[in-house]
Each structure stands twice: as C-alpha cells, then as structure tokens.
Amino acid sequence: MISPEKHNRMANAIRFLAMDAVEKANSGHPGMPMGTADVATVLFTRFLKFDPKNPLWPDRDRFVLSAGHGSMLLYSLLYLTGYEDMTIEDIKQFRQLGAKTAGHPEYGHASGIETTTGPLGQGIANAVGMAIAEKKLATEFGAELMEHYTYVIAGDGCLMEGISQEAITLAGHLKLNKLIVLWDDNGISIDGAISLADSTDQHARFRASGWNTLSVDGHDPEAIAAALEEARKSDKPTMIACKTVIGYGAPNKAGTHKVHGSPLGADEIAAARKALGWGEEAFTIPADVLDAWRLAGLRSTKARKDWEERLAAADADKRAEFTRRFAGDLPGNFDATIDAYKKKLAETKPTVATRKASEDALEVINGVLSETIGGSADLTGSNNTKTSQTKSITPTDFSGRYIHYGIREHGMAAAMNGIALHGGLIPYSGGFLIFSDYCRPSIRLAALMGIRVIHVLTHDSIGLGEDGPTHQPVEHMAALRAIPNLLMFRPADATETAECWQIALEQKHRPSGLALTRQNLVAARTEYEEKNLCASGAYELVSASDAKVSIFASGSEVEIALKAQAELTGKGIPARVVSVPCFELFAEQPEAYREAIIGNAPVKIGVEAGIRQGWDAIIGSDGVFIGMSSFGASGPYKELYKHFGITAEAVVAAAEARLG
Ligand SMILES: Cc1ncc(C[n+]2csc(CCOP(=O)(O)OP(=O)(O)O)c2C)c(N)n1
C-alpha cells in the first residue's frame, strides 16, 4: 500500500523530471506529464502488468502514450520503474540528436516504448489493434498464455482528431473490454481553452459508440484506482475522463496553455519546487522515492515467472507455435509452398486480374501461415482479401482471421500497426489504392517504426474504368514510393503477385503495399523460375542482343510493353522488356546489377499508368515516359487507355520517333 504522501512524492518525481528535462533541452512539453503524473503513478504502481527486466514479455499489459508530446511522462516512468536502457543520462539527453529520449516516443529507441506517437490520435488507434491482437491470441492460445489489458493515456487532441472516431467505434463494436483509455481531461490545448474549438460531450460520444464511461478527479489516487478497478470488470471498452490541471504544480502557469509546449523557466520551476516541497536538485530523485518506484517495477515479476512456467508446461506444438509467432519467423515450409505454387502457375498461365491473383496467392499463404489476419475497409469482394481459412471475426467470436474494418481506412491502418506491434500476428488489409490517402499517416508510421504490415491496394489505375477519376489513382504510386522504408509492389501477373507476397511477408522490419489491378492481365511469366525475380525490384523479362530500345514497365503496363516489344521486333528494331515490380528493391541492388538492367539501349521508355515522378531514376531525364499527366476519366478501361495514349502503338511510335 502506498501512502498518500508517498504517492505524491512519486508523482512529483515525474513532474520534476519532466520540468527539468524540458528546461535543459529548452524545448518540449512539460504540462501534460505534470498533469497526468497522478494518473500514471496509480496505473504503473497498482495496475500495469509489466516487467522492466523482461520488456518483451508477450503477455505484458500494453501502455500507449497517445498524447506523444507528453513523452517525458513515458521516459520518466521507464527510468523510475527500472528499465535498464533508460538511465538518468538518457533523461538528461532529452530531445538531443541520437538520444533514445526523442522529442516524441519512438518505437525501437528504448524498451517500453510500445509504439511511436506524436501525430495525435494514432496511439489510441494503435491501441485498438493491440486489444484486437490480445483478444484474438487469447482465443487461439488460451488465457493461460494471453490475457492482458491495453491502457492508453490520450489527450483532447487525440479525441478531436478524426482517426479517433474510427478507432473508438471499431473498438466499441468489437467489444474490446480490455482496452482502457484514460482521457487527460484538462480543457487545454495549444491555442487555449478547448472550448475555443470543441464542445463535444465526450461521454455521450463514447457511450454512443458502445463504450463504458467513467469520470474521476485525476489528482485523487484512490478515485483513479477505483475507476480502473471498475473499468477492468467491464464487458465494454472503458473511457475514464480524468479531470486534471495541465502543468499541475507550477504555481503561476498551471491550468493555462502556457505550460503546454514551452519550458517553464527557472523562476517557475523554483516556485514549483517550493510549492510541492521538492528540495532536490535537477535530475535527482530522493532515494526513498526511487526505491518505491523500483519496487513498483518489480510488482509483476511473479506474474511473469508464472506465465513462463505455463508456457513451459504447454503442449510442445503450442509452445513452438507461440514462440515462433512472437519471434516473427515464418514457418519452415513457407518457401517450399510458394515454390510449388509458382510451378503450378507456370503450367496454368492464368489470365487474371492481379487482385484475383492475390486472392489465389493468399489462399495458399493462409493455408501455411496461421498468423495472417486479413481484413478490408468494406471492400472485401473488390479487394479479394478473404480466403477459405479466414472466417470473419465477430464481437463475440474471435476465432476467425478476418476483420471487417468497416469504412475506416485510417482506423484500419492504425489498428494494423497496433496488431503488428503487439506481436504474434501479421496483419494485411484491403482497400482501394486511391484511398491510401485516407490512411497515409498510419502507413508512414508503419514505415518509420519498421513493422510488418501489408496493405492490399486494389483498383490501381485508370484500368478500373467506369468509376472514374475520383477512384483512379494517378499520383499514388509516386506518393507512396516517396515514403522511406516502405516497399511498394506493382506486380504484372499471377506469378509476380505470388512473389511479391512472399517478399512482403519476409520483411520483418518494413511494411509493404501491393498495388493490384481490377482488370484481367495475361501471364507475363510463362516459365517456372525457382528464383524470386521480383526480389531484385526489376528484372529482364525479354532480352534482345544489341537492343535499340529498352521498355520498362510495372503491373498492368507490362502487357503493353510486351506487345510493343513484339511489334518493334517485327519491324526489325531489337527491343527488350524489363519488368519493374518494386522501385525500392531495385534501388537496393548492387550498382552493377542496376546498370545491367537499365542497359545502354539508345532509347529508354517507361510505361506506367501513373505520373512520371520517380521514373527518371530508371529511364533518365531524357527517357520517354508513357503514362498519366492529368486526372483520369470515367469510361470503359480499354477506351481510357487509348484516350490517355497508354498503348503499345504509342510505345512503338515513340521508339521510332526517337530512333529517327
Ligand atoms: C495530427 C497532429 N496535429 C497537430 C499536432 C500538434 N500538436 C501537438 S500537441 C497539440 C495540442 C494537443 O492538445 P491536448 O491533447 O489537449 O494536449 P495538452 O495541451 O493537454 O498537453 C497539437 C495541436 C500533432 N502533434 N498531431
């Protein structure tokens, strides 16, 4: 039992670390950690199941600081509770280049940082994914191996962002009752009072979305504890509104927007030391307080050991499967399965849309990978993401492997990040490529964090036809290729689709997107090749000695390139075709390979039903690009290809014109 006095001193330790670190860095956000210190102290000293010595223990509770600007709250907690890779020196290095204590919490910088937050609203949406993963894995492996809570501290900003609506309604629908959101209800954001911009009744909003809601004085430890007790018993997710004072403890600035994002200044910090009775110098935690915190960090040691015993006692197959999945390794028979499938495709040479080819590949993949968890943002029949193995998950039955995310692209992508971060599952989604714009911030964060999520992005060009320019991606491949550490694939046929899936699944530390067609494509690859040719990013599909023309194409335009090549050959002009399923992988190849693939034909032509941006790296600034330079149009797709001049004839004419 922690006395009220001890609680106050423990919470004040957070407050002073935050004040002092922000002051030293001369940058940062002291108000939020000071305001939520009591809530966090109760959570970490009485409820959170975690073990700083075993930060990756799969059955730990997850804690998400959605209000990422309050990063000093998290860093303080990690240091105080005894995470070995968060020292007082790291705290002193707050916001310095190369420090673990980055401006906003960054996944991978230090253990205990469960996700990267800072873009408001993302954290709460990640937490929904973590809670989904917990419920799914609890159903699959049993409560003896998986039974934990997911806690979030979110601010007004998180709740105002649109993504929170998608996250909240999804969580409410799925009855994620082990998700508990502590809302830092301080009535303040950067511009001033929340009332300047918002008058939402958050309780009514959450209740309408299927949540349990509670209110507490966020500076009353017993009230906070009672609310958490109650929340843990709920059959719905719970939002606890914690009334707090931003910058609590700063005598003159508390309760105002002045403490949100600026150092308090030496005078105000001195006044806070006096007001809170804190005699210590900056970055010094009294021994009794640090001891109490370290003890709190040991609270779950027994729970962790008991869990390890249960894992050891589990059936050998179950244990091996659980361990493999949390290590993120694919099963041993995965490559052989893909290989056998490629052999079959070389025989059948199907003419299919790549979205359908993706479904067929997934049917094979989901048969050998029990960890894939699919879904779609209400476009299941269009994205072809559901296979015979992926029964739908429902609020009362999580034995399935398919999530109907609803029309919530952003919530979907952020939840997928949470699922991947949780571990034990590989999430893949379904959506239209055009609406990658609706979830781009979460895709970007997946890339920044280096996590394995896979986005199936169908209807990838004007080739979708009649739905018209609102639905036809033009700049999207270029825009997604601009995100570092994201692999964007645009396969040309069924074999390439299978290969791209294989590569995407093998990426433990980066996300992928597969841009897939609505329209049918003839097989570009007709011979079986053991090697995954797509893994080089670009490879020669048709060679020619002494080529005068090199045609580079991706996805559906490979068919056009092949036709043009045949015509040019018929006219006595030697031409070669290079398929370019993945720019990023091609850029990673050794220089000699890239030079050989780009070749030295006098005419280089790129063909892609998108904008030119990015293609100059392959065809050169003097190359010919056949693609889009405007929005698309509504009409049958074959007419659109003619209308926009993306045809074999156009390729041939351009080649002839260049050759004179
Ligand atoms: C998507 C996004 N938009 C804007 C910001 C910039 N920003 C950081 S904190 C903040 C205000 C947040 O207010 P609140 O959640 O109430 O935090 P508090 O003032 O209580 O610390 C804003 C606008 C951001 N981090 N993310």
The ligand as an SDF file (V2000), in Angstrom:
LIG
                    3D

 26 27  0  0  0  0  0  0  0  0999 V2000
   -2.1170   15.2080  -36.0010 C   0  0  0  0  0  0  0  0  0  0  0  0
   -1.4780   16.2580  -35.1740 C   0  0  0  0  0  0  0  0  0  0  0  0
   -1.8540   17.5470  -35.3460 N   0  0  0  0  0  0  0  0  0  0  0  0
   -1.2580   18.5260  -34.6440 C   0  0  0  0  0  0  0  0  0  0  0  0
   -0.2780   18.2510  -33.7470 C   0  0  0  0  0  0  0  0  0  0  0  0
    0.4170   19.3590  -32.9880 C   0  0  0  0  0  0  0  0  0  0  0  0
    0.0090   19.3330  -31.5690 N   0  0  0  0  0  0  0  0  0  0  0  0
    0.7500   18.7340  -30.6430 C   0  0  0  0  0  0  0  0  0  0  0  0
    0.0620   18.7740  -29.1200 S   0  0  0  0  0  0  0  0  0  0  0  0
   -1.2720   19.6310  -29.7010 C   0  0  0  0  0  0  0  0  0  0  0  0
   -2.3740   20.0320  -28.7690 C   0  0  0  0  0  0  0  0  0  0  0  0
   -2.9020   18.8630  -28.0660 C   0  0  0  0  0  0  0  0  0  0  0  0
   -3.7770   19.2410  -27.0630 O   0  0  0  0  0  0  0  0  0  0  0  0
   -4.0680   18.2450  -25.8790 P   0  0  0  0  0  0  0  0  0  0  0  0
   -4.2320   16.8840  -26.3870 O   0  0  0  0  0  0  0  0  0  0  0  0
   -5.1650   18.8260  -25.0940 O   0  0  0  0  0  0  0  0  0  0  0  0
   -2.7200   18.2470  -25.0720 O   0  0  0  0  0  0  0  0  0  0  0  0
   -2.3540   19.0980  -23.7900 P   0  0  0  0  0  0  0  0  0  0  0  0
   -2.4330   20.5530  -24.1650 O   0  0  0  0  0  0  0  0  0  0  0  0
   -3.3340   18.7510  -22.7510 O   0  0  0  0  0  0  0  0  0  0  0  0
   -0.9470   18.6870  -23.4760 O   0  0  0  0  0  0  0  0  0  0  0  0
   -1.1560   19.8520  -31.0670 C   0  0  0  0  0  0  0  0  0  0  0  0
   -2.1550   20.5740  -31.8800 C   0  0  0  0  0  0  0  0  0  0  0  0
    0.0980   16.9020  -33.6070 C   0  0  0  0  0  0  0  0  0  0  0  0
    1.0610   16.5250  -32.7860 N   0  0  0  0  0  0  0  0  0  0  0  0
   -0.5410   15.9340  -34.3020 N   0  0  0  0  0  0  0  0  0  0  0  0
  1  2  1  0
  2  3  1  0
  2 26  2  0
  3  4  2  0
  4  5  1  0
  5  6  1  0
  5 24  2  0
  6  7  1  0
  7  8  2  0
  7 22  1  0
  8  9  1  0
  9 10  1  0
 10 11  1  0
 10 22  2  0
 11 12  1  0
 12 13  1  0
 13 14  1  0
 14 15  2  0
 14 16  1  0
 14 17  1  0
 17 18  1  0
 18 19  2  0
 18 20  1  0
 18 21  1  0
 22 23  1  0
 24 25  1  0
 24 26  1  0
M  CHG  1   7   1
M  END
$$$$
